[in-house]
């Protein structure tokens, strides 16, 4: 089994460094960490050296969240023995997260797992989740038309339910700084962000006939052929 930690980042390279350090300090350390650096900034690896190899991918442009996740899944999930742990750059992992997620996914029926100490909610599950190849074989990849972010996770989770993918909760936790990327935006960037958010929201409604949790369609665009 190979465990790869995948992390897209844009402008919070400081937080990304903290995440990598937390992953390298866990009870089980990933075999490899891969950072998709959509902002091409400096990532301090001093807290990781000697404990976990790190590969940094620097695209020519900001791929966005969904395409970055797809890149990681396509490159590092070759068969169902592989595990991809996708984490936001604004997360720090508790020591047992990787170990607990691997344990939950030892049940061969599980396609997708996320940490939650209460084992009862799905709050922020796409800020930290583990997946294997079977998940994407059942569901497909993230819809890259949700760009650069927002609603790609809602869309994927709804499709998981439609496809019958099996998800599970691991009894462990992590710390998450909400909207860390947006906090470093300039006013102009924030204005563009709000415009993109509205476009993604409208696309979601067009695709599923309603907002998350009140979807109407069972196939995209109500089988309109779009």
C-alpha positions in Angstrom: 0.0 0.0 0.0 1.2 3.5 -0.9 -0.1 6.5 0.9 0.2 9.9 -0.8 -0.7 13.2 0.8 -1.9 15.6 -1.8 -2.2 19.4 -1.1 -3.2 22.1 -3.5 -2.1 25.6 -2.4 -2.4 29.1 -3.8 -1.3 31.9 -1.5 -0.9 30.3 2.0 2.4 28.7 1.6 3.1 29.4 5.3 0.1 27.3 6.3 1.0 24.6 3.8 4.4 24.3 5.5 2.6 23.8 8.9 0.4 21.1 7.3 3.4 19.2 5.9 5.1 19.3 9.3 2.0 18.0 11.0 1.8 15.1 8.5 5.4 14.3 9.0 4.9 14.1 12.7 2.0 11.6 12.7 1.9 8.1 14.1 1.9 7.0 10.4 3.7 9.2 7.9 2.6 9.2 4.3 5.0 7.7 1.8 5.0 10.9 -0.2 3.6 14.4 0.0 2.7 16.1 -3.3 2.0 19.9 -3.3 0.2 21.3 -6.3 1.5 24.9 -6.0 -0.9 27.0 -8.0 0.7 30.2 -6.7 4.4 29.3 -7.3 5.5 30.6 -3.9 8.2 29.5 -1.4 7.2 26.5 0.8 9.4 26.0 3.8 10.3 22.2 4.1 12.6 22.5 7.0 10.1 20.9 9.3 9.7 17.9 7.0 13.3 17.1 6.0 14.3 13.5 6.6 10.8 12.4 7.7 8.7 12.5 4.5 9.7 13.1 0.9 7.9 16.0 -0.8 7.3 16.6 -4.5 6.2 20.1 -5.6 4.2 20.4 -8.9 4.1 24.0 -10.3 1.5 24.3 -13.1 1.8 27.2 -15.6 -1.4 28.6 -14.2 -3.8 28.3 -11.3 -5.5 25.0 -12.0 -8.2 25.5 -9.3 -9.3 23.1 -6.7 -11.1 20.4 -8.7 -8.5 20.1 -11.4 -5.8 19.9 -8.8 -7.6 17.1 -7.0 -8.1 15.3 -10.4 -4.4 15.6 -11.2 -3.5 14.0 -7.9 -6.0 11.2 -8.3 -5.0 10.4 -11.9 -1.3 10.4 -11.1 -1.1 8.6 -7.8 -4.0 6.1 -7.7 -2.9 3.2 -9.9 -4.9 0.4 -8.1 -7.1 -0.1 -5.1 -4.1 -0.7 -2.8 -3.1 3.0 -3.1 -4.5 5.7 -0.8 -4.7 9.4 -1.6 -5.1 11.7 1.4 -6.3 15.1 0.1 -5.9 18.0 2.5 -6.4 21.7 2.3 -3.4 23.9 2.9 -5.1 25.5 5.8 -5.3 22.3 7.8 -3.1 20.8 10.5 -3.4 17.1 11.1 -3.7 15.5 14.6 -1.1 12.8 15.1 -3.4 9.8 14.5 -5.3 11.0 11.4 -3.5 9.1 8.7 -3.4 5.9 10.8 -7.1 6.1 11.6 -8.1 6.8 8.0 -6.1 3.8 6.8 -7.7 1.7 9.4 -11.2 2.7 8.4 -10.4 2.0 4.7 -9.1 -1.4 5.5 -12.7 -2.4 5.0 -12.6 -3.2 1.3 -16.1 -1.8 0.7 -15.1 1.7 1.7 -14.3 4.1 -1.2 -14.0 7.4 0.8 -13.2 8.3 4.4 -12.8 11.5 6.4 -12.0 12.3 10.0 -14.6 13.4 12.5 -14.1 12.8 16.3 -17.9 12.6 16.8 -18.2 10.0 14.0 -21.6 11.6 13.2 -21.3 14.5 10.8 -19.8 15.3 7.4 -18.8 18.8 8.3 -15.9 20.1 6.1 -15.2 16.6 5.0 -13.6 17.7 1.7 -11.0 19.8 3.6 -9.5 16.4 4.6 -10.4 13.1 3.0 -8.9 9.8 1.9 -9.8 8.0 -1.3 -8.9 5.0 -3.4 -9.2 4.3 -7.1 -12.6 2.6 -6.8 -14.1 5.9 -5.8 -13.3 7.6 -9.1 -14.2 4.5 -11.0 -17.7 4.7 -9.6 -18.2 8.5 -9.6 -15.8 9.9 -12.2 -13.6 12.9 -11.5 -14.4 16.3 -10.1 -16.2 18.6 -12.4 -13.6 21.1 -13.5 -16.2 23.6 -14.6 -16.5 24.6 -11.0 -13.6 27.1 -11.2 -11.5 28.0 -9.4 -13.4 26.6 -6.4 -16.7 26.1 -4.6 -19.5 23.6 -5.2 -17.1 21.0 -6.8 -17.2 19.2 -3.5 -21.0 19.4 -3.2 -21.3 18.2 -6.8 -19.0 15.3 -6.2 -20.7 14.2 -3.0 -24.1 14.2 -4.6 -22.7 12.1 -7.4 -21.2 9.8 -4.8 -24.7 9.2 -3.4 -26.1 8.6 -6.9 -23.4 6.2 -7.7 -23.6 4.2 -4.5 -20.0 5.0 -3.4 -19.4 4.0 0.2 -18.1 6.6 2.7 -16.9 6.1 6.3 -15.9 8.3 9.2 -12.7 7.9 11.2 -12.6 8.8 14.9 -9.9 11.4 14.7 -9.7 15.2 14.2 -7.8 18.0 12.6 -7.6 21.8 12.8 -9.0 23.9 10.0 -8.6 27.7 9.4 -11.7 28.6 7.3 -11.2 30.7 4.2 -7.5 31.2 4.8 -6.9 31.7 1.1 -9.5 34.5 0.8 -8.1 36.3 3.8 -5.0 37.1 1.7 -6.9 38.4 -1.3 -6.7 42.0 -2.4 -10.1 43.9 -2.7 -10.0 43.3 -6.5 -9.3 39.6 -6.0 -12.2 39.4 -3.5 -14.5 41.0 -6.0 -13.5 38.5 -8.7 -13.9 35.7 -6.2 -17.5 36.6 -5.4 -18.3 36.7 -9.1 -16.8 33.3 -9.6 -18.7 32.0 -6.5 -22.0 33.1 -8.0 -21.1 31.6 -11.4 -20.4 28.2 -9.7 -23.6 28.4 -7.7 -25.6 29.1 -10.8 -23.9 26.2 -12.6 -24.7 23.9 -9.8 -28.4 24.8 -9.9 -28.4 24.4 -13.7 -26.8 21.0 -13.4 -28.9 19.6 -10.5 -32.1 21.6 -10.5 -31.4 23.1 -7.0 -28.8 24.0 -4.5 -26.9 21.4 -2.4 -29.3 19.2 -0.3 -32.3 20.3 -2.3 -31.3 18.8 -5.7 -34.0 17.8 -8.1 -32.3 16.0 -10.9 -30.9 12.4 -10.7 -28.8 12.9 -13.9 -26.9 16.1 -14.8 -29.0 18.8 -16.5 -32.0 16.4 -16.2 -30.7 14.4 -19.2 -30.9 17.4 -21.4 -27.8 16.3 -23.2 -25.7 19.3 -22.1 
